[in-house]
Amino acid sequence: MTTLIIKVDDERTESIKKILSEIPYVRNVVVDTQSALLTEPLSQYERIKKALDEAKGKNLFADIEDPVEWQRELRKEWDRDI
């Protein structure tokens, strides 16, 4: 069994709840107004911190053989874009 989480405007909650409950293979419809407030980071700082925490230990840059040259190439790209 799979759980789907959807976000809808408050005024549409009842209509989507009714639609879902009429589908024969939908087992349960639960309305939870608090979970979004508890799980979503509120500030840009918290979103960045969450992204960095999720990236920890994944060796995202392991395939870069020469970090100095890689960074130099990035700067060249930036200079061209300006």
C-alpha positions as CSV (number, residue, x, y, z in Angstrom):
1,M,0.0,0.0,0.0
2,T,1.2,3.5,-0.8
3,T,0.4,6.8,1.0
4,L,0.1,9.9,-1.1
5,I,0.4,13.4,0.4
6,I,-1.3,16.3,-1.5
7,K,-1.7,19.9,-0.7
8,V,-4.8,21.8,-1.6
9,D,-6.3,25.2,-0.9
10,D,-8.4,25.2,2.3
11,E,-11.6,25.9,0.5
12,R,-11.1,22.9,-1.8
13,T,-10.5,20.3,1.0
14,E,-14.0,19.0,1.2
15,S,-14.4,18.6,-2.6
16,I,-11.1,16.7,-3.0
17,K,-11.9,14.6,0.0
18,K,-15.3,13.6,-1.5
19,I,-13.8,12.8,-4.9
20,L,-11.1,10.6,-3.3
21,S,-13.5,8.8,-1.0
22,E,-15.6,7.8,-4.1
23,I,-12.7,6.0,-5.7
24,P,-13.0,2.3,-4.9
25,Y,-9.3,1.6,-4.3
26,V,-8.7,4.5,-2.0
27,R,-8.6,3.0,1.5
28,N,-8.6,6.1,3.7
29,V,-8.7,9.9,3.4
30,V,-7.2,11.9,6.2
31,V,-7.2,15.6,6.5
32,D,-4.2,16.9,8.4
33,T,-3.8,20.7,8.6
34,Q,-0.8,20.6,11.0
35,S,1.7,18.4,9.3
36,A,2.7,20.9,6.6
37,L,3.4,23.5,9.3
38,L,5.7,21.1,11.2
39,T,7.6,19.6,8.3
40,E,8.2,22.5,5.9
41,P,11.2,24.8,6.7
42,L,9.9,28.3,7.2
43,S,13.0,30.3,6.3
44,Q,15.5,30.3,3.5
45,Y,18.2,29.5,6.0
46,E,16.3,26.4,7.2
47,R,15.7,25.2,3.6
48,I,19.5,25.6,2.8
49,K,20.4,23.8,6.1
50,K,18.0,20.9,5.2
51,A,19.5,20.6,1.7
52,L,23.1,20.5,3.2
53,D,22.1,18.0,5.9
54,E,20.6,15.7,3.2
55,A,23.8,16.0,1.1
56,K,26.1,15.0,4.0
57,G,28.2,11.9,3.3
58,K,27.1,11.5,-0.3
59,N,30.5,12.5,-1.8
60,L,28.9,14.8,-4.3
61,F,32.2,16.0,-5.7
62,A,34.0,12.7,-5.7
63,D,34.3,12.6,-9.5
64,I,36.3,15.9,-9.6
65,E,39.9,15.0,-10.1
66,D,41.4,18.6,-9.9
67,P,39.2,20.9,-7.7
68,V,41.3,24.0,-8.5
69,E,40.9,23.5,-12.3
70,W,37.2,22.7,-11.9
71,Q,36.6,25.9,-10.0
72,R,38.6,27.9,-12.6
73,E,36.4,26.5,-15.3
74,L,33.3,27.6,-13.4
75,R,34.6,31.1,-13.1
76,K,35.3,31.2,-16.8
77,E,31.6,30.3,-17.4
78,W,30.5,33.0,-15.0
79,D,32.6,35.6,-16.8
80,R,31.2,34.7,-20.1
81,D,27.6,35.0,-18.8
82,I,28.1,38.6,-17.7
